[in-house]
Amino acid sequence: MTYHSLTFDAVSEATPGPKWAARWARSWPAYEPWFVARGGDAGPSRQACAEALESHMPELVETYDRLVAIAGGGDRAARFLSTWCPPSYLGGCSLACAVSADDIRLVRNYDLSPDLNEGLLLHTAWRGKKVMGMVEFLWGLSDGINEAGLSIALAYGGRQETGEGFGITTILRYVLETCENVDDALAALHRVPSHMCYNILVADAGGNAASVEVYAGGGAKEQPLPIATNHQNDGSTPDRGDFTQTHKRAAHLKSVLDADPIPASLVEDFLAHPLRQDRYGEGFGTLFTAEYKPRQGAMMLHWQGENWTQSLDSFYEGQRVITYGGNTAPTAPLYDIDWVAIGQAYARGDYPDWRSFVSGWSNAA
């Protein structure tokens, strides 16, 4: 059996600085060739990217400019970080939300190859509002929660067609940075164009939840049930529909919600088949299950036999290494990461192997 591993880091940095710089230094050497190979250099100009961000999400411009400066100010990095009309990409994922009179939980499975996830849980206050979530494209989010309790998660919409818009993970970052509740989030999702189709679930501390399909190039439509997998209800045929078992997973989620589950028990269904995927060698395995608790301002990452609890007000930096293909429990304990030393090395112009700054490093990939 082939085993795969993924390192998960929990990092807190109120404003972009040395820790984000260290992450950029680590990840850009992998992202840059991907961006070039997928035609990124033929995409919109740096000026067009900046103008699009100013037009659609002006509240993010200051943060974006700071990130670009930290990344060295280069043209390619600026266009990459804008995520305006980026190269296409795809994934999997299952989402659902359960609500009761006194609780609400949003749960997601993130399904992809272990080689294609950043494994970063980032806690920030970039615009003064606390936000934490799982990072993609170095500052976007695949799921997350803010200090108002607004929670959000995405699932691939099932088609690779593209239109003029932003990478969806930047849009999710925007929602959490600027919105307070589900109504605010829906307004933003209707207004800001996505470059591909996605299915989004949002929930808030008031016990509200909504599912919305967003379409390539703009446009969105709310759905009747707070569930989502990897197809859309517009009559289109999803690519790889049989492979991802998207309709089977959606039917299962509907049956779960029809049974009116206790919100705290919803995650149990995500940790078992048919929602949990284990085809890691085929690029389609559940890398983590994220459970968001809007009323508590907290989240929990789940793996088989293990979990990791974090909250916006009590966030702890650390690291876990998960091995897939057999037992998916951590293969190493939490590590202490000397982020200060990493930042100092970066400031000197060094691009260190960040693992040398991890106390007790042994077998992490």
C-alpha positions as CSV (number, residue, x, y, z in Angstrom):
1,M,0.0,0.0,0.0
2,T,1.2,3.5,-0.9
3,Y,1.3,6.0,2.0
4,H,1.0,9.7,1.7
5,S,1.6,12.3,4.3
6,L,0.7,16.0,4.8
7,T,2.0,18.4,7.4
8,F,-0.6,20.7,9.0
9,D,0.6,23.9,10.6
10,A,-1.4,26.2,12.8
11,V,0.0,29.8,12.5
12,S,-1.2,33.1,14.0
13,E,-0.1,36.4,12.7
14,A,-2.3,39.5,13.2
15,T,-0.9,41.4,10.2
16,P,1.2,40.0,7.3
17,G,4.8,39.8,8.4
18,P,7.6,37.3,8.9
19,K,5.4,34.3,9.3
20,W,3.6,34.9,6.1
21,A,6.9,35.7,4.4
22,A,8.3,32.4,5.5
23,R,5.3,30.6,4.1
24,W,5.7,32.4,0.8
25,A,9.4,31.5,0.7
26,R,8.4,27.9,1.2
27,S,5.4,27.7,-1.2
28,W,6.2,30.0,-4.1
29,P,8.9,27.7,-5.6
30,A,6.1,25.1,-6.1
31,Y,3.3,27.5,-7.1
32,E,5.4,29.5,-9.6
33,P,6.0,26.6,-12.1
34,W,2.4,25.6,-11.7
35,F,1.2,29.1,-12.6
36,V,3.6,29.3,-15.6
37,A,2.7,25.8,-16.9
38,R,-1.0,26.5,-16.7
39,G,-0.7,29.7,-18.8
40,G,-0.6,32.2,-16.0
41,D,1.8,34.4,-17.9
42,A,-0.7,34.8,-20.6
43,G,-3.3,36.0,-18.2
44,P,-4.4,39.6,-17.3
45,S,-1.7,42.2,-16.8
46,R,-0.7,43.3,-13.3
47,Q,-2.5,46.5,-13.8
48,A,-5.7,44.7,-14.9
49,C,-5.5,42.5,-11.8
50,A,-5.1,45.4,-9.5
51,E,-8.0,47.3,-11.1
52,A,-10.2,44.2,-10.8
53,L,-9.5,43.9,-7.1
54,E,-10.1,47.6,-6.6
55,S,-13.4,47.4,-8.5
56,H,-14.8,44.3,-6.8
57,M,-13.1,43.9,-3.5
58,P,-11.6,47.3,-2.5
59,E,-11.5,46.4,1.1
60,L,-8.7,43.8,0.4
61,V,-6.4,46.1,-1.6
62,E,-4.3,47.3,1.4
63,T,-3.7,43.7,2.5
64,Y,-3.0,42.6,-1.1
65,D,-0.5,45.4,-1.6
66,R,1.3,44.4,1.6
67,L,1.4,40.7,0.6
68,V,2.8,41.6,-2.8
69,A,5.5,43.7,-1.2
70,I,6.5,40.9,1.2
71,A,6.6,38.6,-1.8
72,G,9.2,40.8,-3.4
73,G,7.0,43.0,-5.5
74,G,7.5,41.0,-8.7
75,D,5.0,41.1,-11.6
76,R,4.3,37.4,-11.6
77,A,3.8,37.3,-7.9
78,A,1.4,40.2,-8.0
79,R,-0.7,38.6,-10.7
80,F,-0.7,35.3,-8.9
81,L,-1.8,36.8,-5.6
82,S,-4.6,38.8,-7.2
83,T,-6.2,35.5,-8.4
84,W,-8.0,37.5,-11.1
85,C,-8.7,35.1,-14.0
86,P,-6.2,32.5,-12.7
87,P,-5.5,29.1,-14.2
88,S,-8.2,26.5,-13.7
89,Y,-8.1,24.0,-10.9
90,L,-10.5,21.5,-9.4
91,G,-11.1,19.3,-6.4
92,G,-13.9,17.5,-4.5
93,C,-15.5,18.1,-1.1
94,S,-18.8,17.5,0.7
95,L,-20.5,20.2,2.8
96,A,-23.6,20.3,5.1
97,C,-25.0,22.4,7.9
98,A,-27.3,21.3,10.8
99,V,-29.3,23.7,12.9
100,S,-31.2,23.3,16.2
101,A,-32.8,25.8,18.6
102,D,-29.5,26.1,20.5
103,D,-26.7,25.1,18.2
104,I,-25.5,25.2,14.6
105,R,-22.6,23.3,12.9
106,L,-21.1,23.6,9.4
107,V,-19.0,20.6,8.4
108,R,-16.9,19.9,5.4
109,N,-14.7,17.2,4.0
110,Y,-11.8,18.4,1.9
111,D,-11.1,15.8,-0.8
112,L,-8.0,16.0,-2.9
113,S,-4.5,14.6,-3.3
114,P,-2.3,15.1,-0.2
115,D,0.3,16.7,-2.6
116,L,-2.1,19.5,-3.5
117,N,-3.0,21.1,-0.2
118,E,-1.0,23.7,1.8
119,G,-2.0,22.2,5.2
120,L,-2.1,25.7,6.7
121,L,-4.6,26.8,9.4
122,L,-4.1,30.6,9.6
123,H,-5.3,32.9,12.3
124,T,-5.3,36.6,11.4
125,A,-6.7,40.1,12.1
126,W,-5.5,41.7,8.8
127,R,-8.3,44.3,8.8
128,G,-8.9,44.3,12.6
129,K,-11.4,41.4,12.5
130,K,-10.2,38.0,13.7
131,V,-10.4,35.3,11.0
132,M,-9.2,31.8,10.9
133,G,-9.4,29.1,8.3
134,M,-7.7,26.7,5.9
135,V,-5.5,28.5,3.4
136,E,-5.2,28.0,-0.3
137,F,-3.1,30.1,-2.7
138,L,-1.3,31.5,0.3
139,W,-4.0,33.9,1.4
140,G,-7.3,32.6,0.2
141,L,-9.5,30.3,2.2
142,S,-11.2,27.0,1.4
143,D,-13.2,27.3,4.6
144,G,-13.1,29.5,7.7
145,I,-14.8,31.5,10.4
146,N,-14.7,35.1,11.6
147,E,-15.2,36.7,15.0
148,A,-18.9,37.4,14.3
149,G,-19.4,33.7,14.0
150,L,-19.9,33.7,10.2
151,S,-18.6,30.4,8.8
152,I,-18.1,29.5,5.1
153,A,-16.8,26.5,3.0
154,L,-16.5,25.7,-0.7
155,A,-16.9,22.7,-2.9
156,Y,-15.9,22.4,-6.5
157,G,-18.9,22.9,-8.7
158,G,-18.1,20.0,-11.1
159,R,-17.2,21.8,-14.4
160,Q,-13.9,23.2,-15.6
161,E,-15.3,26.0,-17.7
162,T,-13.9,29.4,-16.8
163,G,-15.1,33.0,-17.0
164,E,-13.8,36.4,-16.0
165,G,-13.6,36.4,-12.2
166,F,-11.5,35.7,-9.1
167,G,-10.2,32.5,-7.6
168,I,-12.9,31.4,-5.2
169,T,-10.6,31.2,-2.2
170,T,-9.9,34.9,-2.4
171,I,-13.7,35.5,-2.5
172,L,-14.1,33.4,0.7
173,R,-11.4,35.4,2.3
174,Y,-13.2,38.6,1.3
175,V,-16.5,37.3,2.8
176,L,-15.0,36.6,6.1
177,E,-13.0,39.9,6.2
178,T,-16.1,42.1,5.4
179,C,-19.3,40.3,6.3
180,E,-21.1,39.6,9.6
181,N,-23.9,37.2,8.8
182,V,-25.4,35.0,6.1
183,D,-27.3,37.8,4.4
184,D,-24.1,39.9,4.0
185,A,-22.3,36.8,2.7
186,L,-24.9,36.0,0.1
187,A,-24.9,39.6,-1.1
188,A,-21.1,39.4,-1.6
189,L,-21.3,36.1,-3.4
190,H,-23.9,37.4,-5.8
191,R,-21.8,40.5,-6.5
192,V,-18.2,39.3,-6.8
193,P,-17.6,37.1,-9.9
194,S,-15.9,33.7,-9.6
195,H,-13.7,32.4,-12.4
196,M,-15.2,28.9,-12.0
197,C,-18.3,27.3,-10.7
198,Y,-18.4,26.4,-7.0
199,N,-20.9,25.4,-4.4
200,I,-20.7,27.5,-1.2
201,L,-22.2,26.9,2.3
202,V,-22.5,29.8,4.8
203,A,-23.7,29.8,8.4
204,D,-23.8,32.3,11.2
205,A,-24.1,32.7,15.0
206,G,-27.8,33.6,14.6
207,G,-28.6,30.1,13.4
208,N,-29.0,31.0,9.8
209,A,-27.5,28.8,7.0
210,A,-27.6,28.9,3.2
211,S,-26.3,27.0,0.2
212,V,-25.5,28.9,-3.0
213,E,-24.2,27.9,-6.4
214,V,-21.8,30.4,-8.0
215,Y,-21.1,30.3,-11.7
216,A,-18.1,30.9,-13.9
217,G,-17.9,34.6,-14.8
218,G,-20.4,35.7,-12.2
219,G,-23.9,35.0,-11.0
220,A,-25.2,32.9,-8.2
221,K,-28.3,31.0,-7.1
222,E,-29.4,29.9,-3.7
223,Q,-30.3,26.3,-3.1
224,P,-33.1,24.8,-1.0
225,L,-31.0,22.6,1.3
226,P,-27.8,23.5,3.2
227,I,-25.8,20.7,1.5
228,A,-23.3,20.6,-1.4
229,T,-21.1,18.2,-3.2
230,N,-19.6,18.4,-6.7
231,H,-22.4,19.1,-9.1
232,Q,-24.9,21.9,-9.7
233,N,-28.6,21.8,-10.0
234,D,-28.8,23.7,-13.3
235,G,-29.1,20.7,-15.6
236,S,-25.4,20.5,-16.3
237,T,-23.4,17.3,-16.2
238,P,-20.4,17.3,-13.8
239,D,-17.1,16.1,-15.1
240,R,-15.8,13.1,-13.2
241,G,-19.3,12.7,-11.7
242,D,-19.1,8.9,-11.4
243,F,-15.5,9.0,-10.1
244,T,-16.3,11.5,-7.4
245,Q,-19.7,9.9,-6.6
246,T,-21.1,13.4,-6.2
247,H,-24.8,12.4,-6.6
248,K,-24.4,9.5,-4.1
249,R,-22.8,11.8,-1.6
250,A,-25.5,14.5,-2.1
251,A,-28.3,11.9,-1.6
252,H,-26.6,10.7,1.6
253,L,-26.4,14.2,3.0
254,K,-30.0,14.8,2.2
255,S,-31.0,11.7,4.1
256,V,-28.8,12.8,7.0
257,L,-30.5,16.2,7.3
258,D,-34.0,14.7,6.7
259,A,-33.4,12.8,9.9
260,D,-33.0,16.1,11.8
261,P,-29.7,15.3,13.4
262,I,-28.3,17.0,16.5
263,P,-25.8,19.5,15.1
264,A,-23.0,18.2,17.2
265,S,-23.4,14.7,15.7
266,L,-23.3,15.8,12.1
267,V,-19.5,15.4,11.9
268,E,-19.8,11.6,12.5
269,D,-21.3,11.1,9.1
270,F,-18.4,13.0,7.5
271,L,-15.9,10.6,9.1
272,A,-17.5,7.5,7.4
273,H,-18.3,6.3,3.9
274,P,-19.8,7.4,1.6
275,L,-18.6,10.9,2.5
276,R,-15.1,10.0,3.6
277,Q,-12.9,9.2,0.7
278,D,-9.8,7.0,0.8
279,R,-8.5,7.0,-2.8
280,Y,-5.4,9.0,-2.0
281,G,-3.4,7.3,-4.8
282,E,-6.0,8.4,-7.3
283,G,-5.9,12.0,-6.0
284,F,-9.2,11.8,-4.3
285,G,-9.0,11.3,-0.6
286,T,-10.3,13.1,2.5
287,L,-7.4,15.2,3.8
288,F,-9.3,16.7,6.7
289,T,-12.8,17.2,8.1
290,A,-13.4,20.7,9.4
291,E,-16.3,21.3,11.8
292,Y,-17.2,25.0,12.4
293,K,-19.1,26.2,15.5
294,P,-20.4,29.7,14.7
295,R,-21.8,30.4,18.2
296,Q,-18.6,29.4,19.9
297,G,-16.3,31.1,17.4
298,A,-14.4,27.8,17.2
299,M,-13.5,25.0,14.8
300,M,-12.2,21.4,15.0
301,L,-10.1,19.6,12.5
302,H,-10.8,15.9,12.4
303,W,-8.9,12.9,11.1
304,Q,-9.5,9.2,11.7
305,G,-9.1,8.8,15.5
306,E,-7.8,12.3,16.1
307,N,-8.9,15.9,16.2
308,W,-7.5,19.4,16.7
309,T,-9.6,22.1,18.4
310,Q,-9.0,25.8,17.8
311,S,-10.9,29.0,18.6
312,L,-10.6,32.6,17.5
313,D,-9.9,33.7,21.1
314,S,-7.7,30.8,22.1
315,F,-5.6,29.9,19.1
316,Y,-2.5,27.8,19.6
317,E,0.3,27.5,17.1
318,G,1.6,24.0,16.4
319,Q,2.0,21.2,13.9
320,R,0.7,17.8,13.1
321,V,1.8,15.3,10.5
322,I,-1.0,13.1,9.0
323,T,-0.2,9.9,7.1
324,Y,-2.9,8.7,4.6
325,G,-3.4,5.3,3.1
326,G,-3.6,3.4,6.3
327,N,-4.1,4.8,9.8
328,T,-4.7,8.6,9.2
329,A,-4.0,9.5,12.8
330,P,-1.0,11.8,13.4
331,T,2.4,10.1,12.9
332,A,4.1,12.8,14.9
333,P,3.2,14.9,17.9
334,L,2.7,18.7,18.0
335,Y,5.9,20.5,17.3
336,D,7.1,23.9,18.4
337,I,8.0,26.1,15.4
338,D,10.4,29.0,15.9
339,W,8.6,31.4,13.5
340,V,10.7,34.3,14.8
341,A,13.9,32.6,13.7
342,I,12.4,31.9,10.3
343,G,11.3,35.5,9.9
344,Q,14.8,36.7,10.9
345,A,16.4,34.4,8.4
346,Y,14.1,35.6,5.7
347,A,14.9,39.3,6.6
348,R,18.6,38.5,6.0
349,G,17.7,37.3,2.5
350,D,17.9,33.6,3.4
351,Y,15.3,31.1,2.2
352,P,15.7,28.4,4.8
353,D,14.4,24.9,5.1
354,W,11.7,25.8,7.6
355,R,11.9,22.3,9.1
356,S,15.2,23.1,10.6
357,F,13.4,25.5,12.9
358,V,11.0,22.9,14.2
359,S,11.8,21.5,17.7
360,G,11.9,17.7,17.7
361,W,11.6,17.3,13.9
362,S,11.7,13.7,12.9
363,N,9.6,12.1,10.1
364,A,7.4,14.8,8.7
365,A,7.2,15.0,5.0
